[in-house]
Structure formats: C-alpha cells, structure tokens
Amino acid sequence: MAWTSILGIALLLWVAWDLYAGSVWLHREYFRNQDPWSYWILILVWILVAVSCFYW
C-alpha cells in the first residue's frame, strides 16, 4: 500500500471524527452550530484532499 493511500485513509478518519465532534480545524477551530457554512465548506475541502490522495 502506498503512503499516499495511508494518508488518504487517515484523512478520511479525521473527517469522520470531525463530523462526529461537530468541529473542524484549518487555522482555527470552526463549529458546526456557530459557523455552519465555514464548517461544511472545510469538511468538503478535507474530503477532497483525502480523496485526491488515492489518485496521486
């Protein structure tokens, strides 16, 4: 298994945890109930980064 696939799996697990916890990090913490647009955009960004690891 390539290291990029391992990284992609780790990032997907991180996204799953962020969905469960209701907060996501970029340069600061965003909460689902306080800033929903930023939260969902960042979740989408992290999912895209994770999926791109499988196509590297």
Secondary structure per residue as TSV (DSSP state, phi and psi in degrees):
chain	resnum	aa	ss	phi	psi
A	1	M	-	360.0	132.3
A	2	A	-	-72.6	154.0
A	3	W	H	-65.3	-27.4
A	4	T	H	-70.1	-33.0
A	5	S	H	-67.3	-40.5
A	6	I	H	-62.6	-42.3
A	7	L	H	-62.6	-41.8
A	8	G	H	-62.0	-41.9
A	9	I	H	-64.6	-43.3
A	10	A	H	-61.8	-41.4
A	11	L	H	-67.8	-37.4
A	12	L	H	-66.0	-37.2
A	13	L	H	-64.6	-38.9
A	14	W	H	-62.7	-43.5
A	15	V	H	-62.8	-41.6
A	16	A	H	-60.6	-41.7
A	17	W	H	-64.7	-41.7
A	18	D	H	-62.1	-38.3
A	19	L	H	-64.5	-39.6
A	20	Y	H	-68.9	-44.5
A	21	A	H	-76.9	-27.5
A	22	G	T	84.7	17.8
A	23	S	E	-144.0	152.3
A	24	V	E	-139.3	149.5
A	25	W	E	-111.0	141.5
A	26	L	S	-130.8	-89.8
A	27	H	S	-104.5	-10.5
A	28	R	S	-152.5	173.5
A	29	E	E	-87.8	131.6
A	30	Y	E	-111.9	134.0
A	31	F	E	-106.2	140.9
A	32	R	T	-60.8	-38.9
A	33	N	T	-84.6	-18.0
A	34	Q	T	-97.7	-34.9
A	35	D	-	-141.7	71.1
A	36	P	H	-63.5	-36.7
A	37	W	H	-63.7	-47.6
A	38	S	H	-64.3	-39.9
A	39	Y	H	-58.3	-52.5
A	40	W	H	-70.1	-33.4
A	41	I	H	-64.9	-43.3
A	42	L	H	-68.4	-36.1
A	43	I	H	-60.4	-44.3
A	44	L	H	-62.3	-42.6
A	45	V	H	-61.1	-46.8
A	46	W	H	-64.2	-36.0
A	47	I	H	-65.0	-43.4
A	48	L	H	-63.4	-40.4
A	49	V	H	-63.8	-43.7
A	50	A	H	-64.0	-45.4
A	51	V	H	-66.4	-34.4
A	52	S	H	-65.6	-22.9
A	53	C	G	-65.3	-26.2
A	54	F	G	-80.1	-14.5
A	55	Y	G	-108.9	8.5
A	56	W	-	-68.5	360.0
